[in-house]
Amino acid sequence: MVSQIEPDRYADTGFAVKDTPPEINQRLFAAMMCKTPEERLLMGLDMMATAREMVRDGLRHEAPTLPQVGMQRLFFQRLYGLALPW
């Protein structure tokens, strides 16, 4: 799955945060580029793990009595935007 970044990027950084001034985006981008590729990868993995936990917690709140299989199907659909084919 590939994310789509809006064409109005700031400072050629690839960031499309509209509520942040361009000079701040430049500083954020520069700070990220000072990190090693491994550090940036770990940050991305941490963010994905956090997103998964947020989805799980939301589903537990919405459907606390749903069986495990149903919860897994709903989790997949919520996280990836697609229904499981089975």
For each residue, the residues with C-beta under 8 A, 3 or more apart:
1: 80
2:
3:
4:
5: 9 14 16
6: 9 16
7:
8: 16 18
9: 5 6 12 13 14 15 16
10: 13 15 16 17 20 22 25 26
11: 15 22 23 25 26 29
12: 9
13: 9 10 25 26 28 29
14: 5 9 29
15: 9 10 11 20 25 28 29
16: 5 6 8 9 10
17: 10 20 25
18: 8
19:
20: 10 15 17 24 25 28
21: 24 25
22: 10 11 25 26
23: 11 26 27
24: 20 21 27 28
25: 10 11 13 15 17 20 21 22 28 29
26: 10 11 13 22 23 29 30
27: 23 24 30 31
28: 13 15 20 24 25 31 32
29: 11 13 14 15 25 26 32 33
30: 26 27 33 34
31: 27 28 34 35
32: 28 29 35 40
33: 29 30
34: 30 31
35: 31 32 39 40 43
36: 39 40
37: 40 41
38: 41 42
39: 35 36 42 43
40: 32 35 36 37 43 44
41: 37 38 44 45
42: 38 39 45 46
43: 35 39 40 46 47
44: 40 41 47 48
45: 41 42 48 49
46: 42 43 49 50
47: 43 44 50 51
48: 44 45 51 52
49: 45 46 52 53
50: 46 47 53 54
51: 47 48 54 55 79
52: 48 49 55 56 79
53: 49 50 56 57
54: 50 51 57 58
55: 51 52 58 59 75 78 79
56: 52 53 59 60 75
57: 53 54 60 61
58: 54 55 61 62 78
59: 55 56 62 63 66 71 74 75 78
60: 56 57 63 64 71
61: 57 58 64
62: 58 59
63: 59 60 66 70 71 74
64: 60 61
65:
66: 59 63 70 71 74
67: 70 71
68: 71 72
69: 72 73
70: 63 66 67 73 74
71: 59 60 63 66 67 68 74 75
72: 68 69 75 76
73: 69 70 76 77 83 84
74: 59 63 66 70 71 77 78
75: 55 56 59 71 72 78 79
76: 72 73 79 80 82 83 84
77: 73 74 80 81 82 83 84
78: 55 58 59 74 75 81
79: 51 52 55 75 76
80: 1 76 77
81: 77 78
82: 76 77
83: 73 76 77
84: 73 76 77
85:
86:
